[in-house]
Amino acid sequence: MGFEDTNMRNGRALSDQWADSVVVRPRATEQHITLHKRLVLGFAISILTLIIVTVIAITLSVSFERCAAESSGTLAGNGSSNKSSQSRDRSISHRESEDGQQPWRHLRLPATLRPRHYDLRLSVYMDNFTFSGEVNIEFECVNSTKFIVLHTDRLEVNKVQVYSDSKKTGVMRIHRRFYHQPNQVYVIALHREMKPLRTYKINITFEAQIENELLGFFRSSYMLYGERRYLAVTQFSPTHARKAFPCFDEPIYKATFRVSLRHESSYQSLSNMPVEASTSDEDAWVTNHFSRTPRMSTYYLAWAVCNFTYREAVTDNGVVIRLYARPDAIQSGSGDYALHITKRLLQFYQDYFQVKYSLPKLDLLAVPKHPYAAMENWGLSVFVEQKILLDPDVSSFSYQMELTMVVVHEICHQEKQRFLTDVLHEVMLLDGLAHSHPISQQVFKATDIDRVFDWIAYKKGAALIRMLANVMGQQAFQRGLNDYLVTHMYRNAARDDLWNKFSEAMQREGKDINITEVMDRWTLQMGYPVVTISKNDSLDNTVTISQEHFVYDTDAKIRNPELFNKSFQWQIPLTLTVGNSSHISTENTIWVSNRTETHRVGHMDGETWLLGNINQTGYFRVNYDLHNWRLLIQQLMTNPTIISVGNRAGLIDDVFNLARAGYLPQNIPLQIISYLSQESELLPWHAASRALYQLDKLLDRTEDHSLFSDYVLKQVAPKYHKMGWPTTSSDGSFAQAAYQSQELQREVIMLACSFGNKHCHRQAVSLISDWISSNKNRIPPNVRDIVYCTGVSLMDEDVWEFIWMKFHSSTAVSEKKILLEALTCSDNIYLLNRLLNLSLSSDMVPDQDVIDVIIHVARNPLGRHLAWRYFREKWDILNSRYEEALFMNSKLISGVTEFLNTETEMNELKEFILTCGGAAAPAFARALEIIQANIKWLALFEHQFYQWLRKAPGG
């Protein structure tokens, strides 16, 4: 379809003159943060997360509760599997029942057997999306038993044979075999016992579907030159290897693996290790035999069958790094940045951890859909495309930035700053709910394990590790971490193993801190404290420091007394400093262990302010007496640089959230942002943006909303007019600027356009009009999402259709994402409804992007009710698609409900939960708590909030 035929409809085209005369509506449009430059940090953080997650998953252990008395479940077949044995499986022998020998009823596998090695051979049929397999498992008998209990899920088991490796070798007689669905285990009962310290082998043949979902061994697709192509890839963490082959699918059962993949020769296959040998059949099929892996858990095993091409790089010590992606993405250079930065990051982490990367290769696989941003399979890390592919023509600055980052330490410095807003501030929003949970918690069945691996586990875990590193000092922290990794290499470890190594590292430096005692308070309790620091009236330079559990909805403590009757208390490493208009003292660390304590600090007078949690290294919020808040605001207004960038961002985040929870009057956060016109650093602006957008969504359906948007614009306008828009040169290229400067410019423009600045709107409309008229996209990459959204919001249906056409034809991953999100900005209910229906029924929108479309429509004030209704009407379809990918289900539920704030909407949610809660019940409980807090805030503080705005200077 030619562009020239579609850029004009009804005989008219858009012009700059039309753009200049557009009537600007003062409604705040939606914030659409896209990948472009953030991919630079996003990918680096993803690589860092792969390592942090490994530490967290091992050390912050998740334990099953053994329930020997669990009520008996039916011995149902596994789908259509095990047909030949179903009749004999219906009964359990009387003698076994009497002896209580039913290990398949326990939630954990019996500890009687220990796997040593898997030899796994699969034939993959991409024409009908099925696979067949054969696995030989060598295992050791630890305690005498007649039972082999393995995990399987959705596998049709065909043949089973058990062999003894003792002197009397041969096939062992099987008494019976059956599938026990409640615990997803397959049971083989032998006629005679296996003996301790002997090794045995079991051979199982099986077959299954390559599912069209997001876990186990699943399929995905993409378009290439007008043709749909398919691939199949695995996602086994945390408990989904059992969907691909029978195995001991618990992290404790480590073993080595040798994988062989047979498939049509038009496909290629990848796994954790390099291909050792390859053989071809006469029927144009190929079998790749992969090298034996190191000893590892089942959830780290991975493979893929695809038509991808790759680029490669080699580290100084010979590790081959390859990035596999769609051929057009590789050809365009979209994977080059990730490939080059991985090479440098791998070297950095080897230096930091003092542990050599032990595999000969590292493959990075970019797939169209995946339940998570990435999965750190050893030797084959899988990423969703949007998190690893960087389109040079869309994100030129980020792409060029790679050339200037000659050392990884620069990236790590930027990571350190963005960690505050992108990790710490984000997870504290979740962990401030009464329906939060500890990092380390018990689960009661296998299907609960996915629920544990949420942002609280990942991001809070990373935040606590950061806090601990600051307490210990980098040298001691690195030493303890290195000792831990070397000691437990290829072995299982418990949470206390890491804490003990850190305690030993501290003792070597003459510091006697029991890290286990400190960290257990943070990992075994949910939530975090708010630390309140108050000056005493006496002249002895003392302050009173208190701690309490921070919860947004304090009424939750009344509604759930059984949850809050515990003594929530933490050992808090509070860093504290004092300062005035011209000087700030050296920080001191005070350990706060009691609910209320008194401490002497440096010299203070009436103009001296206190500042706690320096650079927000601690995982807690800090509150002060009102006089101290006023002194801090005055300091920011007169000379903000006395306070560090991290603390300026931290003050903004804390003050908005403390006011939201009712700890502070509502005018304090509004007063603190009045200094922003003097702020020249990105981080405080980013913290302010996040808080203001949240508040905007809470208020955007109130009668006096314009009072708030006008006040925000007043604070933003000086910076907006000073910085202006990105400029283009005569040849149409975009002028480059320093990273921080360009990101700050983007943040300010987004605020200006979102809150209704007329100049910003005119500029956006002019840019998009020029694009439509000329078919040349001269919109600077770092503001394209803002321009697209603003244009769709302000202009007519023609613009929406133009953006939809561009989305349809684009092959650039990040460009498609921002085009799709821009479509959700429309004021036209018909178009929003059309988009919702197309996203769910059309193959053009990837599965994980469907969720983003619904969420972004819900963030549009005019689409909020529409998205909420659509979510309920299509829940059965959505839930069946994402049911086991609880992480995605939770994201959808949160995104659709987080800005609902009326009694009617709350009652609609309550009614919906009664019939549709199910496995998503915890996510719905959090959603209900947030809506209740929204309603409560509006009831208690809306009048006070607007009353102050009416009286504010220039308000």
NUFI-905707 format. One record per residue (C-alpha): z negated, y negated, x negated; residue in one letter. Coordinates in steps of 0.02 Angstrom, whole numbers, padded with zeros to 5 digits, always signed. Layout:
// NUFI-905707
ZYXA
...
***
This chain:
// NUFI-905707
+00000+00000+00000M
+00058-00159-00082G
-00065-00300-00099F
+00065-00429-00056E
+00079-00354+00118D
-00106-00367+00155T
-00173-00527+00081N
-00118-00627+00234M
-00154-00584+00414R
-00094-00674+00570N
+00014-00785+00461G
-00127-00872+00370R
-00210-00863+00201A
-00372-00931+00132L
-00367-01086+00024S
-00480-01192-00083D
-00469-01327+00049Q
-00536-01207+00179W
-00672-01157+00058A
-00724-01337+00031D
-00739-01370+00216S
-00832-01211+00262V
-00986-01233+00369V
-01129-01164+00267V
-01261-01068+00363R
-01437-01084+00293P
-01475-00898+00312R
-01532-00808+00158A
-01408-00675+00109T
-01456-00512+00031E
-01494-00483-00150Q
-01373-00358-00222H
-01419-00311-00398I
-01282-00205-00473T
-01257-00109-00630L
-01145-00221-00737H
-01256-00289-00878K
-01407-00190-00819R
-01317-00033-00872L
-01353-00085-01049V
-01539-00071-01018L
-01523+00056-00880G
-01441+00185-00990F
-01559+00154-01135A
-01706+00170-01016I
-01630+00329-00945S
-01626+00405-01119I
-01805+00349-01149L
-01854+00420-00980T
-01783+00590-01026L
-01911+00600-01165I
-02056+00522-01068I
-02023+00637-00921V
-02031+00789-01034T
-02201+00735-01098V
-02264+00694-00924I
-02200+00855-00847A
-02288+00958-00979I
-02447+00861-01003T
-02487+00793-00831L
-02488+00968-00763S
-02454+01016-00585V
-02557+01164-00528S
-02534+01281-00382F
-02684+01327-00278E
-02699+01515-00271R
-02718+01570-00093C
-02746+01757-00094A
-02794+01748+00088A
-02631+01667+00140E
-02577+01729+00310S
-02444+01864+00298S
-02264+01809+00313G
-02117+01908+00373T
-02018+02006+00246L
-01858+01928+00306A
-01693+01947+00218G
-01631+01806+00108N
-01491+01740+00217G
-01368+01885+00233S
-01438+01970+00079S
-01515+02140+00052N
-01438+02219+00207K
-01457+02395+00143S
-01646+02379+00123S
-01693+02276+00276Q
-01745+02425+00383S
-01865+02496+00255R
-01928+02320+00212D
-02004+02295+00384R
-02156+02399+00342S
-02278+02398+00198I
-02353+02561+00144S
-02527+02593+00211H
-02594+02634+00039R
-02530+02471-00036E
-02604+02370+00106S
-02772+02455+00083E
-02771+02423-00104D
-02724+02242-00075G
-02578+02261-00197Q
-02463+02129-00126Q
-02432+02008-00271P
-02281+01933-00181W
-02401+01848-00061R
-02477+01742-00199H
-02404+01571-00227L
-02389+01600-00414R
-02296+01744-00491L
-02413+01882-00550P
-02460+01865-00733A
-02421+02049-00765T
-02248+02020-00839L
-02179+01896-00965R
-01990+01865-00987P
-01919+01861-01163R
-01732+01843-01142H
-01600+01820-01006Y
-01419+01877-01026D
-01330+01790-00883L
-01147+01815-00837R
-01067+01718-00696L
-00893+01717-00618S
-00860+01551-00533V
-00730+01542-00393Y
-00685+01360-00365M
-00554+01403-00234D
-00684+01459-00106N
-00843+01389-00187F
-00932+01552-00219T
-00997+01637-00375F
-01051+01811-00424S
-01166+01855-00565G
-01256+01984-00666E
-01419+01952-00756V
-01507+02062-00881N
-01687+02009-00909I
-01789+02079-01052E
-01974+02065-01015F
-02141+02122-01082E
-02274+02206-00976C
-02442+02119-01002V
-02545+02220-00877N
-02504+02384-00791S
-02406+02360-00630T
-02279+02442-00518K
-02209+02277-00457F
-02076+02162-00526I
-02085+01996-00433V
-01945+01870-00466L
-01890+01709-00385H
-01729+01704-00284T
-01668+01584-00152D
-01507+01601-00052R
-01444+01739-00165L
-01370+01900-00098E
-01439+02034-00212V
-01324+02185-00225N
-01382+02307-00360K
-01546+02322-00455V
-01586+02436-00600Q
-01741+02441-00711V
-01742+02515-00886Y
-01881+02562-01004S
-01864+02521-01188D
-01997+02648-01237S
-01962+02815-01320K
-01923+02889-01151K
-01779+02772-01115T
-01684+02777-00954G
-01674+02710-00778V
-01839+02694-00687M
-01845+02749-00504R
-01861+02609-00378I
-01971+02647-00228H
-01909+02498-00128R
-01852+02319-00146R
-01859+02171-00028F
-01856+01982-00012Y
-02013+01885+00037H
-01950+01720+00104Q
-02113+01619+00116P
-02131+01618-00074N
-01946+01636-00116Q
-01974+01797-00214V
-01881+01961-00231Y
-01992+02113-00253V
-01949+02278-00340I
-02080+02414-00315A
-02066+02556-00441L
-02121+02737-00421H
-02224+02730-00580R
-02318+02595-00671E
-02254+02495-00817M
-02371+02500-00965K
-02445+02354-01063P
-02365+02298-01228L
-02202+02386-01186R
-02037+02299-01153T
-01923+02333-01006Y
-01757+02271-00942K
-01698+02235-00767I
-01515+02219-00717N
-01472+02128-00556I
-01302+02089-00482T
-01289+01954-00350F
-01177+01827-00266E
-01197+01661-00177A
-01115+01502-00115Q
-01086+01349-00223I
-01172+01237-00099E
-01114+01065-00043N
-01285+00990-00074E
-01379+00924-00225L
-01490+01064-00293L
-01465+01231-00377G
-01282+01265-00419F
-01188+01139-00311F
-01014+01065-00297R
-00950+00888-00301S
-00779+00805-00295S
-00683+00651-00348Y
-00510+00577-00326M
-00388+00574-00472L
-00215+00499-00449Y
-00224+00529-00262G
-00279+00711-00278E
-00453+00776-00236R
-00529+00876-00378R
-00688+00979-00378Y
-00823+01022-00501L
-00983+01124-00495A
-01143+01081-00586V
-01326+01133-00589T
-01489+01043-00550Q
-01633+01164-00577F
-01784+01050-00597S
-01912+01080-00535P
-01891+01246-00441T
-01706+01273-00408H
-01647+01391-00545A
-01688+01527-00419R
-01540+01466-00316K
-01421+01516-00456A
-01493+01678-00526F
-01649+01788-00507P
-01779+01727-00630C
-01961+01692-00669F
-01943+01514-00606D
-02106+01435-00666E
-02119+01322-00820P
-02247+01437-00903I
-02120+01579-00916Y
-02017+01520-01064K
-01879+01630-01133A
-01712+01622-01223T
-01547+01623-01128F
-01371+01679-01166R
-01246+01618-01036V
-01067+01674-01004S
-00957+01582-00879L
-00794+01654-00812R
-00675+01539-00717H
-00494+01491-00696E
-00416+01429-00857S
-00373+01262-00775S
-00560+01224-00782Y
-00678+01204-00928Q
-00861+01253-00936S
-01014+01179-01021L
-01191+01239-01048S
-01343+01197-01153N
-01270+01274-01312M
-01098+01270-01394P
-00965+01399-01351V
-00987+01547-01468E
-00830+01642-01415A
-00697+01629-01282S
-00591+01767-01206T
-00444+01760-01086S
-00394+01878-00947D
-00217+01923-00896E
-00244+01836-00729D
-00262+01665-00811A
-00452+01668-00811W
-00558+01624-00960V
-00736+01674-01007T
-00840+01560-01117N
-00986+01643-01206H
-01119+01516-01256F
-01241+01532-01401S
-01419+01588-01372R
-01535+01447-01325T
-01705+01410-01401P
-01856+01467-01301R
-01869+01357-01147M
-01912+01352-00961S
-01786+01398-00827T
-01773+01220-00761Y
-01697+01161-00925Y
-01552+01284-00913L
-01389+01203-00858A
-01204+01231-00842W
-01051+01149-00765A
-00872+01196-00721V
-00753+01048-00712C
-00585+00969-00759N
-00661+00831-00865F
-00607+00758-01031T
-00722+00689-01164Y
-00751+00570-01308R
-00863+00620-01452E
-00969+00549-01593A
-01064+00633-01733V
-01235+00582-01797T
-01276+00567-01982D
-01360+00737-01980N
-01214+00823-01895G
-01263+00827-01711V
-01104+00820-01605V
-01122+00704-01454I
-00991+00717-01318R
-00977+00620-01157L
-00882+00712-01020Y
-00816+00620-00868A
-00666+00602-00753R
-00506+00587-00857P
-00470+00412-00792D
-00645+00353-00837A
-00630+00422-01014I
-00457+00347-01033Q
-00518+00175-00979S
-00662+00180-01105G
-00798+00181-00972S
-00901+00306-01070G
-00885+00227-01242D
-01040+00119-01235Y
-01153+00262-01179A
-01082+00375-01314L
-01110+00249-01454H
-01283+00199-01398I
-01336+00380-01378T
-01295+00410-01560K
-01409+00268-01612R
-01546+00311-01489L
-01549+00492-01546L
-01578+00435-01724Q
-01711+00312-01669F
-01808+00444-01572Y
-01798+00566-01716Q
-01873+00434-01829D
-02004+00384-01700Y
-02065+00557-01653F
-02038+00630-01827Q
-01960+00782-01745V
-01781+00830-01780K
-01664+00858-01633Y
-01650+01046-01645S
-01486+01084-01558L
-01314+01072-01637P
-01244+00966-01495K
-01288+00849-01353L
-01170+00835-01206D
-01181+00693-01081L
-01102+00738-00914L
-01058+00602-00787A
-01047+00676-00611V
-01001+00590-00446P
-01160+00644-00357K
-01331+00700-00413H
-01504+00697-00331P
-01578+00593-00472Y
-01516+00462-00593A
-01515+00591-00732A
-01581+00760-00785M
-01634+00796-00964E
-01567+00974-00979N
-01581+01022-01162W
-01410+00999-01241G
-01325+00953-01077L
-01396+00796-00997S
-01322+00760-00826V
-01306+00582-00760F
-01242+00512-00597V
-01086+00412-00640E
-01158+00242-00595Q
-01295+00261-00725K
-01187+00302-00875I
-01007+00242-00850L
-00980+00061-00894L
-00817-00015-00836D
-00754-00133-00973P
-00655-00243-00852D
-00802-00260-00732V
-00947-00273-00853S
-00865-00353-01002S
-01019-00437-01069F
-01120-00277-01070S
-00975-00186-01150Y
-00957-00316-01286Q
-01143-00319-01312M
-01136-00148-01395E
-01042-00224-01540L
-01183-00346-01576T
-01328-00223-01564M
-01324-00156-01739V
-01497-00081-01727V
-01582+00014-01588V
-01740-00088-01610H
-01655-00234-01522E
-01627-00125-01370I
-01805-00064-01375C
-01868-00243-01379H
-01768-00284-01222Q
-01829-00121-01144E
-02006-00177-01178K
-01981-00340-01082Q
-01886-00268-00935R
-02014-00128-00922F
-02131-00252-00839L
-02017-00296-00694T
-01912-00138-00678D
-02049-00008-00702V
-02226-00077-00697L
-02208-00201-00554H
-02103-00081-00453E
-02220+00068-00463V
-02374-00038-00427M
-02298-00081-00259L
-02296+00105-00214L
-02461+00148-00294D
-02549+00009-00198G
-02529+00107-00036L
-02669+00209+00042A
-02544+00352+00055H
-02514+00357-00132S
-02564+00508-00235H
-02626+00547-00411P
-02503+00590-00548I
-02584+00759-00571S
-02610+00848-00407Q
-02616+01017-00327Q
-02471+01087-00229V
-02486+01227-00104F
-02312+01301-00098K
-02153+01296-00200A
-02065+01177-00081T
-02203+01049-00111D
-02161+01033-00295I
-02012+00917-00266D
-02129+00797-00178R
-02233+00779-00336V
-02086+00717-00439F
-02072+00542-00368D
-02080+00368-00445W
-02268+00377-00454I
-02256+00528-00568A
-02119+00454-00676Y
-02147+00267-00681K
-02337+00268-00669K
-02338+00403-00803G
-02233+00292-00916A
-02346+00142-00879A
-02503+00240-00924L
-02425+00303-01085I
-02383+00122-01127R
-02562+00068-01091M
-02630+00208-01198L
-02514+00165-01344A
-02578-00013-01339N
-02759+00044-01340V
-02733+00165-01484M
-02615+00059-01588G
-02439+00115-01624Q
-02480+00208-01785Q
-02616+00316-01710A
-02515+00344-01553F
-02363+00404-01650Q
-02471+00516-01759R
-02553+00597-01608G
-02388+00619-01520L
-02309+00698-01673N
-02456+00817-01695D
-02442+00867-01513Y
-02254+00898-01520L
-02262+01000-01681V
-02413+01103-01626T
-02340+01149-01456H
-02156+01162-01500M
-02071+01295-01391Y
-02240+01334-01314R
-02334+01293-01154N
-02459+01152-01153A
-02588+01081-01034A
-02634+00900-00998R
-02788+00903-01108D
-02688+00965-01259D
-02604+00795-01273L
-02764+00697-01242W
-02855+00799-01375N
-02721+00761-01504K
-02736+00576-01465F
-02926+00585-01481S
-02906+00669-01652E
-02785+00532-01707A
-02912+00400-01657M
-03052+00489-01750Q
-02949+00485-01909R
-02952+00295-01894E
-03139+00294-01868G
-03130+00259-01682K
-03229+00374-01570D
-03140+00362-01402I
-03134+00514-01287N
-02954+00497-01226I
-02975+00640-01102T
-03120+00554-01017E
-03025+00390-01009V
-02858+00457-00949M
-02926+00580-00820D
-02983+00430-00719R
-02804+00365-00718W
-02711+00530-00689T
-02829+00620-00568L
-02861+00469-00455Q
-02728+00387-00351M
-02695+00201-00358G
-02760+00073-00480Y
-02896-00061-00488P
-02895-00247-00463V
-03006-00327-00596V
-03087-00490-00543T
-03145-00610-00680I
-03261-00752-00632S
-03345-00885-00739K
-03532-00894-00721N
-03615-01060-00686D
-03736-01037-00830S
-03703-01115-01000L
-03706-00952-01097D
-03517-00925-01095N
-03528-00767-00989T
-03409-00700-00859V
-03433-00573-00720T
-03303-00436-00717I
-03287-00320-00568S
-03167-00182-00519Q
-03115-00108-00352E
-02974+00000-00286H
-02825-00111-00244F
-02747-00071-00075V
-02623-00181+00018Y
-02690-00134+00189D
-02878-00142+00174T
-02893-00078+00352D
-02831+00089+00285A
-03003+00114+00210K
-03074+00103+00385I
-02941+00215+00462R
-02959+00348+00325N
-03144+00353+00277P
-03128+00531+00212E
-02998+00471+00087L
-03097+00321+00025F
-03273+00391+00023N
-03244+00440-00157K
-03306+00327-00294S
-03141+00258-00359F
-03183+00194-00532Q
-03086+00179-00693W
-03119+00152-00878Q
-03019-00006-00901I
-02962-00076-01069P
-02964-00259-01020L
-02888-00376-01148T
-02952-00553-01125L
-02921-00723-01200T
-02974-00903-01166V
-02867-01057-01181G
-02836-01238-01136N
-02691-01359-01133S
-02655-01343-01318S
-02734-01183-01384H
-02758-01000-01342I
-02884-00887-01429S
-02859-00716-01506T
-02873-00579-01376E
-03025-00466-01365N
-03035-00294-01283T
-03177-00261-01162I
-03203-00087-01091W
-03248-00102-00907V
-03325+00058-00839S
-03442-00003-00701N
-03407-00087-00536R
-03482-00251-00599T
-03521-00304-00776E
-03568-00465-00868T
-03489-00506-01036H
-03500-00650-01159R
-03334-00727-01210V
-03283-00872-01322G
-03335-01052-01294H
-03288-01116-01121M
-03296-01285-01037D
-03233-01352-00871G
-03052-01359-00932E
-03050-01187-01014T
-02955-01050-00923W
-02970-00862-00938L
-02822-00744-00950L
-02839-00555-00934G
-02726-00406-00964N
-02626-00485-01104I
-02439-00451-01086N
-02483-00336-00940Q
-02509-00186-01052T
-02642-00120-00932G
-02604-00032-00768Y
-02705-00146-00654F
-02700-00315-00570R
-02810-00464-00621V
-02887-00590-00503N
-02989-00747-00546Y
-03098-00873-00458D
-02996-01011-00375L
-03042-01141-00506H
-02970-01030-00643N
-02810-01004-00541W
-02791-01193-00526R
-02814-01214-00713L
-02681-01081-00747L
-02559-01164-00627I
-02592-01332-00711Q
-02558-01252-00881Q
-02393-01182-00819L
-02343-01352-00751M
-02383-01447-00912T
-02345-01324-01052N
-02300-01148-00994P
-02260-01080-01168T
-02445-01078-01216I
-02450-00923-01106I
-02336-00781-01163S
-02177-00733-01069V
-02251-00566-01018G
-02407-00648-00950N
-02308-00779-00855R
-02213-00639-00769A
-02375-00545-00742G
-02462-00695-00664L
-02320-00716-00541I
-02319-00532-00492D
-02507-00524-00476D
-02527-00684-00375V
-02398-00637-00244F
-02467-00462-00222N
-02648-00519-00219L
-02605-00645-00082A
-02507-00512+00012R
-02663-00401+00014A
-02775-00545+00066G
-02869-00571-00098Y
-02803-00750-00115L
-02754-00894-00001P
-02568-00895+00037Q
-02537-01063-00046N
-02580-01002-00222I
-02418-00904-00250P
-02317-01046-00173L
-02399-01168-00293Q
-02372-01061-00446I
-02182-01053-00425I
-02172-01243-00428S
-02168-01231-00618Y
-02007-01128-00620L
-01895-01277-00653S
-01973-01280-00827Q
-01955-01093-00854E
-01819-01048-00978S
-01853-00860-00994E
-01779-00723-00887L
-01932-00616-00857L
-02037-00739-00754P
-01884-00784-00651W
-01851-00600-00619H
-02032-00572-00566A
-02022-00722-00450A
-01856-00664-00376S
-01925-00493-00334R
-02079-00569-00249A
-01979-00702-00154L
-01851-00578-00088Y
-01992-00466-00024Q
-02074-00614+00062L
-01907-00672+00131D
-01877-00505+00217K
-02049-00515+00296L
-02014-00689+00364L
-01828-00692+00401D
-01849-00659+00587R
-01986-00789+00611T
-01953-00955+00698E
-02000-01063+00548D
-01907-00964+00416H
-01808-01116+00361S
-01970-01198+00299L
-01989-01057+00174F
-01806-01051+00120S
-01801-01239+00097D
-01958-01235-00010Y
-01886-01098-00120V
-01723-01194-00141L
-01820-01348-00194K
-01897-01248-00337Q
-01732-01167-00385V
-01615-01317-00371A
-01656-01405-00536P
-01624-01248-00637K
-01470-01203-00536Y
-01387-01371-00562H
-01434-01373-00746K
-01364-01200-00784M
-01212-01203-00668G
-01091-01057-00652W
-01007-00951-00787P
-00850-01034-00850T
-00677-00964-00882T
-00555-01013-01018S
-00373-01059-00992S
-00316-00880-01013D
-00433-00820-00875G
-00559-00736-00989S
-00744-00764-00964F
-00847-00865-01086A
-00984-00762-01166Q
-01164-00815-01187A
-01323-00738-01254A
-01387-00594-01150Y
-01547-00681-01094Q
-01454-00840-01049S
-01321-00751-00948Q
-01449-00645-00855E
-01554-00798-00816L
-01401-00889-00752Q
-01362-00742-00639R
-01541-00734-00573E
-01542-00920-00529V
-01370-00912-00445I
-01426-00763-00342M
-01581-00854-00282L
-01480-01011-00240A
-01347-00917-00141C
-01470-00799-00056S
-01580-00940+00007F
-01436-01047+00066G
-01391-01177-00067N
-01232-01258+00000K
-01154-01291-00169H
-01182-01109-00216C
-01100-01052-00055H
-00949-01165-00080R
-00927-01101-00258Q
-00936-00920-00202A
-00813-00947-00060V
-00693-01040-00175S
-00694-00897-00301L
-00665-00762-00172I
-00529-00865-00086S
-00438-00884-00251D
-00449-00696-00277W
-00377-00659-00105I
-00237-00787-00128S
-00186-00740-00304S
-00234-00556-00316N
-00311-00598-00485K
-00497-00571-00495N
-00560-00719-00594R
-00739-00699-00534I
-00856-00681-00684P
-00919-00500-00693P
-01104-00547-00697N
-01095-00635-00528V
-00965-00531-00437R
-01091-00447-00324D
-01164-00617-00275I
-00992-00689-00239V
-00933-00537-00142Y
-01089-00533-00034C
-01090-00720-00002T
-00905-00720+00040G
-00921-00576+00162V
-01071-00659+00243S
-00993-00831+00265L
-00810-00792+00294M
-00718-00701+00432D
-00660-00522+00462E
-00509-00543+00348D
-00622-00552+00196V
-00716-00396+00250W
-00552-00302+00269E
-00494-00364+00099F
-00655-00303+00015I
-00641-00136+00107W
-00462-00116+00044M
-00518-00154-00133K
-00658-00028-00119F
-00535+00102-00058H
-00415+00075-00202S
-00536+00044-00346S
-00571+00181-00472T
-00703+00084-00569A
-00873+00158-00530V
-00979+00001-00539S
-00846-00105-00456E
-00840+00015-00308K
-01028+00008-00293K
-01038-00182-00282I
-00890-00189-00163L
-00975-00064-00049L
-01138-00159-00051E
-01047-00322-00016A
-00979-00249+00145L
-01158-00233+00209T
-01180-00423+00200C
-01073-00458+00353S
-01138-00555+00503D
-01023-00454+00615N
-01119-00313+00703I
-00957-00222+00743Y
-00909-00216+00559L
-01083-00160+00506L
-01079-00021+00635N
-00905+00030+00578R
-00966+00037+00397L
-01114+00145+00443L
-01004+00270+00534N
-00873+00273+00397L
-01004+00301+00262S
-01067+00459+00344L
-00903+00530+00406S
-00782+00480+00268S
-00757+00566+00101D
-00729+00395+00022M
-00916+00360+00010V
-01014+00474-00109P
-01167+00560-00037D
-01296+00456-00131Q
-01204+00295-00086D
-01221+00335+00099V
-01407+00307+00079I
-01376+00140-00008D
-01260+00082+00131V
-01390+00116+00266I
-01528+00033+00163I
-01425-00123+00126H
-01375-00142+00309V
-01562-00131+00348A
-01596-00273+00226R
-01472-00383+00317N
-01575-00471+00453P
-01432-00451+00576L
-01411-00268+00533G
-01593-00216+00524R
-01610-00154+00702H
-01437-00076+00692L
-01482+00024+00537A
-01649+00076+00610W
-01565+00142+00768R
-01426+00226+00668Y
-01555+00309+00554F
-01643+00387+00704R
-01483+00441+00790E
-01411+00523+00634K
-01575+00591+00564W
-01529+00773+00594D
-01368+00751+00494I
-01451+00650+00356L
-01600+00766+00344N
-01491+00921+00332S
-01389+00840+00194R
-01537+00780+00089Y
-01677+00892+00154E
-01726+00975-00009E
-01685+00821-00112A
-01847+00742-00053L
-01829+00602-00180F
-01673+00540-00090M
-01746+00570+00082N
-01898+00466+00035S
-01788+00326-00032K
-01692+00321+00132L
-01848+00319+00242I
-01927+00181+00138S
-01770+00075+00131G
-01738+00079+00318V
-01916+00044+00372T
-01996-00067+00239E
-01953-00232+00326F
-01991-00181+00505L
-02134-00289+00565N
-02156-00285+00753T
-02268-00182+00866E
-02114-00114+00954T
-02038-00052+00791E
-02203+00024+00738M
-02217+00120+00902N
-02037+00178+00885E
-02079+00248+00714L
-02236+00334+00778K
-02136+00416+00918E
-02000+00469+00797F
-02126+00547+00676I
-02197+00656+00815L
-02031+00745+00836T
-01946+00728+00667C
-02079+00717+00531G
-02068+00889+00452G
-02054+00899+00263A
-02031+00710+00255A
-02202+00678+00334A
-02278+00598+00177P
-02133+00474+00166A
-02152+00431+00350F
-02340+00407+00327A
-02306+00280+00189R
-02176+00194+00298A
-02299+00179+00442L
-02431+00106+00326E
-02309-00026+00263I
-02257-00077+00438I
-02440-00091+00490Q
-02472-00201+00337A
-02321-00309+00382N
-02384-00335+00559I
-02560-00371+00498K
-02500-00500+00370W
-02398-00593+00499L
-02544-00592+00621A
-02670-00654+00492L
-02570-00767+00376F
-02405-00825+00452E
-02484-00981+00530H
-02581-01023+00371Q
-02425-00994+00266F
-02313-01112+00366Y
-02451-01239+00389Q
-02464-01261+00201W
-02274-01274+00185L
-02270-01415+00313R
-02397-01512+00210K
-02326-01468+00039A
-02258-01613-00065P
-02080-01641-00004G
-02098-01497+00120G
***
